[in-house]
Amino acid sequence: MNDILLRKGDAKTPTFGSDKMLQPAPVDRIPEHPTTPEIAYQMVKDETFAQTQPRLNMATFVTTYMDDYATKLMNEAIDINYIDETEYPRIALMNAKCINIMANLWNSPEEAQWKAGAVAIGSSEACMLGGIAAWLRWKERRKSQGRPTDKPNFVISSAFQVVWEKFAQLWQIEMRTVPLSAEKITLDPDDALAMCDENTICVVPTAGVTWTGLNDDVEALDDALDRYNKKTGYDIPIHVDAASGGFILPFLHPEHKWDFRLKWVLSISTSGHKFGLVYPGLGWVVWKDKKYLPGPMAFSVNYLGANITQVGLNFSRPAAQILGQYYQFIRLGFEGYKAIQSNSMQVAQYLHDEIGKMAPFTNYSDKVVNPLFIWYMNVDYNKTAKWTLYDLQDKLRQSGWMVPAYTLPDNLEDNVVMRIVVRQGFSRDMADMLLHDITEAVADLEKLEYPTPSRSTLEKNGEVQGSVFTHTGSGRRHRKTK
């Protein structure tokens, strides 16, 4: 009898000696009986056992390392709902302090004690809030002029993050995309302005393009937009999507003007859980001045006995990430952030240079301006290769690495590249291990007698895999290899 009870699970039950370990995990129905926390923990843990270790995931921008004290602090706040300001007023104050710190990092001219900004669940919500504010400002201005408000649009590079497509769909705002090309690998200001008109709510440059790691030239766009607005009488602003660059540029390139020092930059969004060095999910958006944050975006709710004013698409949200961000600001300071971002940049530059020396590969850009970069298959090597970058991705996965292969955005979509993102927690020694595994994987792929399925598919379709900026099966003309 005791043996039966023991196998069903109690405090004395060995985890792997229980009946639960002989049963499949629940899929569509909740189990009838409870089990011990040790067994439940192990079952959930085992579900993720075969996945790539987070620190070996070179695909994600998301923070995968925080020190023990930061982790402890966040774990202790896991049950705190940020929106309960009456219960946790000091966290609301901490949130305001974080917004102040970021506003000043981005050279805010606002003189108010508390800057205009909002916390978000990742940079996606932060982008949405910046876009909505631009749309509402445009809409109010048009109404005051007695003009229609039914055809708003915004202009952005074709290398946009998917949130902007969601923004366009959900709020029925036309997204006008400026194509990238061989000669123009970032947003071209003149091409962007050619797409603007009286219905343009904003232009959105990116600091830290997800696809390529490059930065759009916000200062050049601001200069061009200033001339354009004076000529047309329009009042088109800039929202900077700085999901990555917002926590890189202030520390490594403080002299570079991309932020509120520029006339038409009215809002900036960033991701605290990327190079802000906080576990997900955390985003921030800051406006140049309170007057650029439309009143209708601030909702007042009588909640738990107090009137709470909230800006955001979500209501309840975790407070732990706010604590994590404030901790990092205190713990690291400006010099600490600068040191970490500098190390990440140096490791990224090292990987960029070493991969560029490998016979099969060519780097997309000579410069590394953020701790990430992409490369593609060398054109001459590609002519006789029996494998693709997708095959290299699969080989590296066998060694525990996640290094993504993907196609570039519109106008360059026939070209396959690979990307590495270097984050806090990735050292030069780990970079050497990755380079070794890339070298070994390439050596194995070069021994192939017949083309891989991915290579055969591309050849069948008349596409030249990885040969960025050459003639492809689509007939598009791209840049020749240097």
DOKE-52004 format. One record per residue (C-alpha): x negated, y negated, z; chain. Coordinates in pm, 1 decimal. Each point is the difference from the previous one (the first is absolute). Example, Ala and Ser with C-alpha at 12.3 -4.5 7.8 and 13.67 -1.06 7.14 Angstrom:
BEGIN
NODE        c1        c2        c3  chain
NODE   -1230.0     450.0     780.0      A
NODE    -137.0    -344.0     -66.0      A
This chain:
BEGIN
NODE        c1        c2        c3  chain
NODE       0.0       0.0       0.0      A
NODE    -280.5    -237.7      93.2      A
NODE    -177.8      81.8    -326.4      A
NODE     314.2     -94.2    -195.3      A
NODE      33.6    -329.8     183.4      A
NODE    -369.2     -69.5     -46.5      A
NODE      18.1      49.8    -376.8      A
NODE     301.1    -227.5     -26.4      A
NODE    -209.0    -276.0     148.3      A
NODE     -52.6    -144.7     343.8      A
NODE    -284.1    -180.3     175.4      A
NODE    -208.0     319.3       9.0      A
NODE      48.9      97.7    -362.0      A
NODE    -316.7      13.0    -214.4      A
NODE      73.7    -222.0    -300.4      A
NODE     -93.6     260.2    -258.8      A
NODE     154.3     282.6     203.9      A
NODE     351.8    -140.1     -21.7      A
NODE     286.1     110.5    -224.2      A
NODE       5.1    -349.3    -151.1      A
NODE    -325.7      77.5    -177.0      A
NODE     173.1     288.6    -179.0      A
NODE     281.5    -221.2    -129.6      A
NODE       5.8    -246.2    -288.7      A
NODE      15.1    -367.5      83.8      A
NODE     350.0    -153.9     -23.4      A
NODE      92.5    -133.7    -341.5      A
NODE     365.7     -95.8      -0.7      A
NODE     141.3      88.1     343.6      A
NODE    -105.6     -98.2     349.7      A
NODE    -119.7     302.2     204.4      A
NODE     253.7     140.1     243.0      A
NODE    -233.5       9.6     299.8      A
NODE    -265.7    -236.7     134.7      A
NODE    -365.2      94.8      27.7      A
NODE    -296.9    -120.6     203.7      A
NODE    -173.7    -325.0     -96.0      A
NODE    -325.6     190.2     -59.8      A
NODE     161.3     228.5    -258.7      A
NODE     194.9    -282.6    -164.2      A
NODE    -318.6    -206.5     -23.6      A
NODE    -194.6     286.0    -155.9      A
NODE     271.1      71.0    -258.7      A
NODE      10.3    -361.6    -113.6      A
NODE    -380.1     -23.3       6.1      A
NODE     -32.5     314.0    -211.3      A
NODE     226.0    -150.1    -268.0      A
NODE    -272.1    -256.3     -75.4      A
NODE    -300.6     226.0      54.1      A
NODE     -84.9      53.1    -365.6      A
NODE      11.7    -368.3     -93.2      A
NODE    -303.0    -217.3     -74.7      A
NODE    -145.0    -157.1     311.8      A
NODE      98.7    -369.5       8.1      A
NODE    -356.8    -130.3       4.0      A
NODE     -80.6     203.0    -313.3      A
NODE     294.3    -152.6    -183.4      A
NODE    -162.9    -248.5    -237.2      A
NODE     335.0     -71.3    -164.5      A
NODE     176.3    -179.1     282.2      A
NODE     -47.8    -360.5     109.0      A
NODE     157.3      78.7     335.2      A
NODE    -207.8     -14.7     319.3      A
NODE    -101.3     349.7     111.7      A
NODE    -226.5     -94.9     291.9      A
NODE      44.7    -214.6     310.5      A
NODE    -205.8      27.1     317.1      A
NODE     123.5     192.9     303.8      A
NODE     115.8    -307.8     189.4      A
NODE     204.5    -126.5    -295.6      A
NODE     155.4     342.9     -43.8      A
NODE      76.5      22.5     373.7      A
NODE     155.3    -347.5      -0.2      A
NODE     222.8      79.7    -297.6      A
NODE     102.5     338.9     136.5      A
NODE     105.2    -163.1     325.6      A
NODE     224.7    -238.7    -195.5      A
NODE     154.0     263.4    -225.2      A
NODE     340.5     -34.9     172.0      A
NODE      19.4    -380.3     -23.8      A
NODE     240.1    -155.9    -249.8      A
NODE    -140.5    -338.6    -101.3      A
NODE     344.2    -150.5     -54.6      A
NODE      84.5      29.7     373.2      A
NODE    -147.4    -342.3      70.0      A
NODE     188.0     -40.6     326.5      A
NODE    -154.3     319.4     131.5      A
NODE    -343.5     -54.7    -154.7      A
NODE     -47.1    -377.3     -31.7      A
NODE    -377.7      22.6      15.9      A
NODE      -7.6     216.4    -310.6      A
NODE     198.9    -264.6    -187.1      A
NODE    -261.0    -250.9     115.1      A
NODE    -279.4     234.4    -109.4      A
NODE     162.6      26.8    -341.8      A
NODE       3.2    -380.2     -30.1      A
NODE    -366.9      -9.6      99.4      A
NODE     -86.3     246.2    -278.3      A
NODE     183.7    -216.3    -254.3      A
NODE    -191.3    -306.2     123.5      A
NODE    -332.2     180.8     -33.8      A
NODE      72.1     111.0    -356.3      A
NODE     135.3    -340.1    -101.8      A
NODE    -324.4    -160.0     115.3      A
NODE    -208.0     270.6    -170.2      A
NODE     177.3    -106.7    -318.3      A
NODE     -59.4    -371.3      69.9      A
NODE     356.3     -98.9      81.7      A
NODE      52.5    -377.6       7.1      A
NODE     305.8      33.0     226.7      A
NODE     -41.6    -200.7     320.8      A
NODE     278.9     165.4     197.3      A
NODE    -102.0     204.4     302.4      A
NODE     156.8     311.5    -145.9      A
NODE     -52.4      63.6    -371.5      A
NODE     272.6     120.0    -235.1      A
NODE     -29.6     373.1     -58.1      A
NODE     149.9     341.7      63.0      A
NODE    -102.7     352.1      89.3      A
NODE      99.6     272.8    -246.6      A
NODE      -5.3     376.8     -42.5      A
NODE    -295.1      -0.8    -237.2      A
NODE     -93.5    -242.3    -277.2      A
NODE     298.7     112.8    -208.1      A
NODE     250.7    -164.7     234.8      A
NODE    -235.4    -297.8      30.3      A
NODE      -3.0     -39.1    -381.0      A
NODE     379.4      23.2      -5.0      A
NODE      28.2    -278.0     257.2      A
NODE    -237.7    -223.8    -193.3      A
NODE     193.6      63.1    -320.9      A
NODE     339.9     -56.7     162.4      A
NODE    -117.6    -330.7     146.7      A
NODE    -116.8    -117.4    -344.1      A
NODE     331.5     108.7    -154.6      A
NODE     211.4    -177.9     264.2      A
NODE    -204.6    -320.1     -30.4      A
NODE      40.8       7.5    -379.6      A
NODE     370.5      73.7      33.8      A
NODE      58.8    -291.2     240.2      A
NODE    -194.6    -237.9    -222.9      A
NODE     196.9     105.0    -308.0      A
NODE     330.6     -44.0     183.1      A
NODE    -100.1    -348.8     109.9      A
NODE     -67.1     -81.0    -366.6      A
NODE     332.5     144.5    -108.9      A
NODE    -170.5     268.0    -207.9      A
NODE      77.9     373.1     -34.3      A
NODE    -169.2     252.2     226.7      A
NODE      86.0     322.8    -180.5      A
NODE    -328.7      69.2    -184.2      A
NODE    -292.5     -11.4     245.7      A
NODE    -333.6     154.6     -95.0      A
NODE    -350.5      34.6     137.1      A
NODE    -331.8      58.1    -174.8      A
NODE    -260.0     257.9     102.5      A
NODE    -281.5     210.0    -147.6      A
NODE      90.8     339.2    -145.7      A
NODE    -225.3     142.5     273.8      A
NODE     270.5     -79.4     254.7      A
NODE      70.0     206.3     310.4      A
NODE     327.2     194.1     -21.2      A
NODE     168.2    -216.3     265.3      A
NODE      34.6    -278.7    -255.9      A
NODE     197.2     226.9    -229.3      A
NODE     223.6      83.4     295.9      A
NODE      36.1    -370.4      76.3      A
NODE     106.4     -69.3    -358.4      A
NODE     250.9     286.3      -2.2      A
NODE     154.7     -61.2     341.8      A
NODE      43.5    -375.7     -35.9      A
NODE      62.0       3.8    -376.3      A
NODE    -291.2    -231.2     -79.0      A
NODE    -176.0      44.3    -333.0      A
NODE    -361.2     112.8      36.3      A
NODE    -218.4    -135.3    -279.1      A
NODE    -327.0     189.2     -17.9      A
NODE    -319.3    -136.2    -152.4      A
NODE    -179.6     292.0    -168.8      A
NODE    -359.7      79.4      83.4      A
NODE    -235.5      55.3    -289.0      A
NODE    -360.5      87.9     -70.7      A
NODE     -97.5    -365.3       6.1      A
NODE     234.7    -103.1     280.1      A
NODE     -27.2     251.6     281.7      A
NODE     167.4    -229.6     255.0      A
NODE     296.6    -238.9     -18.8      A
NODE     -65.0    -265.1    -265.2      A
NODE     136.6    -340.4     114.3      A
NODE      86.7    -122.7    -350.1      A
NODE     181.8     322.5     -86.0      A
NODE     187.6     -20.2     330.6      A
NODE     112.2    -357.7     -61.2      A
NODE     114.3      89.6    -350.8      A
NODE     260.9     221.7     166.4      A
NODE     122.0    -269.4     241.0      A
NODE     306.5    -217.5     -44.5      A
NODE     250.5    -195.7     209.3      A
NODE     131.9     326.7     147.5      A
NODE    -336.6     121.9     130.9      A
NODE      13.4      30.5     377.8      A
NODE    -375.5      64.6      42.3      A
NODE    -315.8     145.7    -150.1      A
NODE    -155.1     291.2     191.5      A
NODE    -377.2      52.0     -23.0      A
NODE    -160.5     288.2     187.7      A
NODE    -301.8      -7.9     229.7      A
NODE    -117.6     359.9     -12.3      A
NODE     175.0     167.4    -293.9      A
NODE      94.8     355.9      93.9      A
NODE     -73.9     136.3    -346.8      A
NODE    -348.2    -146.1     -44.4      A
NODE    -124.0    -158.9     323.7      A
NODE     -43.4    -338.5    -168.5      A
NODE     138.2    -341.1     100.2      A
NODE     215.1    -226.1    -212.7      A
NODE    -147.9    -350.1     -24.9      A
NODE     245.7    -189.0     222.1      A
NODE    -194.7    -326.4     -12.0      A
NODE       2.1      -6.4    -381.3      A
NODE     370.9      82.6       2.4      A
NODE      66.5    -279.6     249.3      A
NODE    -184.9    -253.2    -219.3      A
NODE     187.9     109.4    -311.5      A
NODE     332.9       5.1     184.1      A
NODE     -56.5    -350.9     133.6      A
NODE     -42.9    -132.3    -354.0      A
NODE     298.6     202.7    -117.4      A
NODE     230.8    -124.8     276.4      A
NODE     -99.8    -361.4     -63.7      A
NODE      63.5      41.3    -372.6      A
NODE     336.8     176.8      32.0      A
NODE     133.1    -151.8     320.1      A
NODE      45.5     350.1     142.4      A
NODE     -93.4      94.8     354.8      A
NODE    -123.6     355.7     -46.0      A
NODE    -198.3     126.9     303.1      A
NODE    -240.3     289.1      59.8      A
NODE      49.7     296.2     230.2      A
NODE    -326.6     189.7      49.8      A
NODE      33.1     376.1      41.1      A
NODE    -307.5      47.3     217.9      A
NODE      82.7     346.9     129.1      A
NODE    -370.5      87.1     -10.0      A
NODE    -186.1    -324.5     -63.2      A
NODE     167.3    -189.3     283.5      A
NODE    -228.4     172.8     250.4      A
NODE    -307.8       7.6    -225.8      A
NODE     -37.9    -347.4    -150.1      A
NODE      11.0    -204.4     325.8      A
NODE    -283.9     203.6     149.1      A
NODE    -224.7      68.7    -297.0      A
NODE      72.3    -296.7    -227.3      A
NODE     129.2    -286.4     217.9      A
NODE    -113.2    -251.7    -260.7      A
NODE     226.2     151.5    -264.5      A
NODE     323.2    -196.8     -47.0      A
NODE     297.9     229.0     -41.7      A
NODE     214.5     -92.2     301.6      A
NODE     187.7    -297.8     147.1      A
NODE    -280.9    -235.5    -101.6      A
NODE     157.9      16.5    -345.9      A
NODE     290.6    -233.6     -73.0      A
NODE     255.0     246.3    -137.7      A
NODE     -70.3     297.8     228.3      A
NODE     305.1     -13.0     228.1      A
NODE       0.7     355.2     139.0      A
NODE    -237.8     292.4      47.3      A
NODE      73.8     360.7      92.1      A
NODE    -241.7     263.1     123.3      A
NODE     -16.5     348.5     146.5      A
NODE    -111.9      33.0     359.3      A
NODE     -29.5     375.5     -44.2      A
NODE    -252.2     -26.5    -284.2      A
NODE    -305.7    -215.9      52.7      A
NODE     173.7    -155.0     301.0      A
NODE    -127.7     321.3     162.6      A
NODE     323.0     109.4     171.5      A
NODE     182.4     332.8     -30.1      A
NODE     316.5     -17.1    -219.1      A
NODE     241.8    -157.0     -44.9      A
NODE     -71.9    -368.5      31.4      A
NODE      25.6    -297.3    -232.7      A
NODE      -7.5    -376.6      36.8      A
NODE     125.6    -297.5    -199.5      A
NODE     -90.5    -362.8      70.3      A
NODE     139.2    -318.9    -153.6      A
NODE    -198.1    -319.2     -50.0      A
NODE     251.3    -194.1     207.8      A
NODE     333.8      67.2     168.3      A
NODE     173.6    -202.8    -268.0      A
NODE     -81.4     273.0    -252.1      A
NODE     180.0     265.5     207.1      A
NODE     368.5     -37.1     -95.5      A
NODE     239.1     -25.2     293.0      A
NODE     230.3     278.7    -127.9      A
NODE    -286.3     250.4      42.9      A
NODE      -3.9     -47.5     378.1      A
NODE     283.7     198.9     155.9      A
NODE     108.7     -70.1     357.5      A
NODE     155.1     291.3     186.4      A
NODE     138.5      25.6     352.5      A
NODE    -185.7     311.4     108.4      A
NODE     -38.8     136.3     351.6      A
NODE     119.2    -326.1     149.2      A
NODE    -213.7    -242.7    -200.0      A
NODE       6.4    -176.0    -336.5      A
NODE    -279.5     144.2    -210.8      A
NODE    -114.1    -164.1    -323.7      A
NODE    -151.3     250.5    -238.4      A
NODE    -151.2     -18.9    -349.2      A
NODE     -19.7     335.0    -175.1      A
NODE     180.2     268.8    -194.3      A
NODE     -20.6     240.5     294.0      A
NODE     140.6     -60.7     346.2      A
NODE    -141.5     260.6     236.4      A
NODE    -371.2      48.9     -53.5      A
NODE    -290.8     145.5     198.6      A
NODE    -197.5    -231.3     225.8      A
NODE    -306.8     224.4      19.9      A
NODE    -148.9    -130.9    -324.3      A
NODE      26.1    -360.7     123.6      A
NODE    -194.8      99.9     311.2      A
NODE    -250.7     176.0    -224.1      A
NODE     -48.5    -308.7    -216.2      A
NODE     -43.6    -232.6     297.5      A
NODE    -241.7     248.9     158.4      A
NODE    -211.6       5.3    -316.2      A
NODE      -9.9    -378.8     -12.3      A
NODE    -121.2     -10.3     362.7      A
NODE    -227.7     303.2     -21.3      A
NODE    -171.7     -78.9    -329.4      A
NODE      18.6    -375.6     -32.2      A
NODE    -102.9    -170.0    -322.0      A
NODE    -350.4     146.5       6.8      A
NODE     128.6     351.6      65.7      A
NODE     241.3     -11.8    -292.2      A
NODE    -274.0    -145.0    -216.5      A
NODE    -241.2     280.0      96.7      A
NODE     252.8     276.9     -67.3      A
NODE     116.2    -144.2    -332.2      A
NODE    -361.0     -64.9    -101.8      A
NODE     -95.9     360.3      73.7      A
NODE     298.0     126.5    -198.9      A
NODE    -102.4    -223.3    -290.6      A
NODE    -359.3     121.8      12.2      A
NODE     104.9     364.0       1.8      A
NODE     241.0     -67.6    -288.5      A
NODE    -279.2    -175.1    -193.4      A
NODE    -232.4     294.4      63.9      A
NODE     257.7     250.3    -126.7      A
NODE      77.4    -225.4    -297.5      A
NODE    -367.7     -19.2     -97.9      A
NODE     -70.5     371.8      46.9      A
NODE     309.3     113.8    -190.3      A
NODE     -89.3    -247.7    -275.0      A
NODE    -333.9     180.1     -41.5      A
NODE     168.1     336.1     -63.8      A
NODE       0.7      96.6    -368.0      A
NODE     375.0      72.2     -26.3      A
NODE     118.4    -328.6     148.6      A
NODE      26.5    -374.4     -63.1      A
NODE     119.4    -251.4     257.4      A
NODE     301.9    -212.7     -91.7      A
NODE    -160.4    -318.0     132.3      A
NODE    -356.7    -104.3      72.7      A
NODE     115.9    -170.6     319.3      A
NODE     133.0     141.9     324.4      A
NODE     207.9    -280.1     154.4      A
NODE     201.0     214.4     242.9      A
NODE     -94.7     332.6     165.7      A
NODE     143.6     198.9    -290.8      A
NODE     -80.7      59.2    -364.0      A
NODE      94.9     215.3    -297.4      A
NODE    -191.0     181.7    -270.3      A
NODE      76.2     196.8    -316.3      A
NODE    -150.7     263.6    -225.1      A
NODE    -287.9    -126.4    -210.4      A
NODE     109.6     -16.3    -364.5      A
NODE    -295.0     189.8    -147.7      A
NODE      10.4     266.6     270.1      A
NODE     372.9      30.8     -42.3      A
NODE     -30.5     104.7    -364.9      A
NODE    -124.1     347.8      93.7      A
NODE     129.7      38.6     357.8      A
NODE     224.8     296.1      73.9      A
NODE     149.8    -157.1     312.3      A
NODE     176.5    -313.9     116.2      A
NODE      -2.7    -217.7     308.8      A
NODE     310.3     186.0     114.6      A
NODE    -214.5     315.1      13.6      A
NODE    -263.4    -183.7     201.8      A
NODE     273.7    -110.8     240.8      A
NODE     104.4     364.1      47.3      A
NODE    -358.9     114.6      54.9      A
NODE     -59.8    -265.2     265.2      A
NODE     322.9      92.5     174.6      A
NODE    -143.6     348.5      49.9      A
NODE    -275.6    -162.3     206.4      A
NODE     250.9    -197.9     205.9      A
NODE     -25.3    -330.1    -188.8      A
NODE     292.8    -188.9    -146.2      A
NODE    -134.1    -213.8    -284.5      A
NODE     290.2     -96.8    -227.9      A
NODE       3.1       5.3    -378.0      A
NODE     272.5    -204.1    -171.1      A
NODE      82.0    -204.0    -307.6      A
NODE     -28.3    -378.5     -12.4      A
NODE     308.2    -226.3     -27.0      A
NODE     181.1    -110.9    -314.3      A
NODE    -212.8     -77.7    -304.5      A
NODE    -278.7     221.0     138.0      A
NODE     214.7     295.6     100.8      A
NODE    -178.1     251.5    -224.3      A
NODE    -314.5     -29.3     208.3      A
NODE     -72.9     216.5     303.6      A
NODE    -213.8    -130.0     285.5      A
NODE    -105.5     110.5     347.9      A
NODE      -1.0    -220.6     308.6      A
NODE    -178.5      -8.8     332.2      A
NODE     119.0    -212.7     293.5      A
NODE    -254.4     -44.8     280.0      A
NODE     146.9     -73.7     342.5      A
NODE    -114.6     -29.4     359.3      A
NODE    -113.8     344.9     111.0      A
NODE    -177.8      85.4    -328.0      A
NODE    -379.0      -6.1      34.4      A
NODE    -296.6       9.8    -238.3      A
NODE     -60.6     360.5     108.1      A
NODE     355.7      93.6     -98.6      A
NODE     -54.6    -181.8    -330.0      A
NODE    -304.1     218.9     -65.8      A
NODE     209.5     309.7      72.8      A
NODE     261.7    -119.5    -248.2      A
NODE    -261.9     -71.8    -266.4      A
NODE    -146.5     346.5      53.1      A
NODE     340.2     161.2     -44.2      A
NODE      70.8    -208.2    -312.5      A
NODE    -335.0     108.8    -146.2      A
NODE      70.0     364.9      81.7      A
NODE     351.8     -19.7    -142.1      A
NODE    -124.3    -154.4    -324.4      A
NODE    -267.9     267.6     -28.7      A
NODE     266.1     271.0      34.1      A
NODE     227.3    -167.6    -254.5      A
NODE    -285.9     -30.3    -248.7      A
NODE     -37.2     378.6       4.3      A
NODE     348.6      49.1    -142.9      A
NODE      13.3     190.0    -326.8      A
NODE     349.8    -108.7     -94.9      A
NODE     197.9    -322.8      56.0      A
NODE     210.0     -26.3     315.0      A
NODE     379.6     -17.5     -36.7      A
NODE      -3.2    -376.4      71.5      A
NODE    -265.9     -54.1    -266.6      A
NODE     187.1     213.2    -251.9      A
NODE     320.0    -194.0      64.6      A
NODE    -167.8    -334.0     -57.4      A
NODE    -170.1     119.7    -316.9      A
NODE     327.6     144.4    -125.0      A
NODE     164.5    -338.3      52.4      A
NODE    -279.8    -175.8    -183.2      A
NODE    -111.8    -187.1     310.1      A
NODE    -360.3     -53.2     102.1      A
NODE      -6.7      48.3     375.0      A
NODE    -190.8    -251.7     202.7      A
NODE    -137.1    -193.9    -298.4      A
NODE     115.8    -334.8     129.9      A
NODE      22.7    -277.0    -257.0      A
NODE     -57.4     198.1    -317.5      A
NODE     245.9      99.9    -270.0      A
NODE     249.5     250.6     134.0      A
NODE     272.5     213.7    -143.3      A
NODE     255.1    -272.2      68.8      A
NODE    -162.0    -231.2    -249.2      A
NODE     -69.2    -266.5     261.7      A
NODE    -333.0    -172.7     -29.0      A
NODE    -210.8     -21.5     313.3      A
NODE    -345.8    -125.9      86.0      A
NODE    -299.1     196.0    -119.2      A
NODE    -239.1     141.3     253.8      A
NODE    -292.8    -223.6      84.4      A
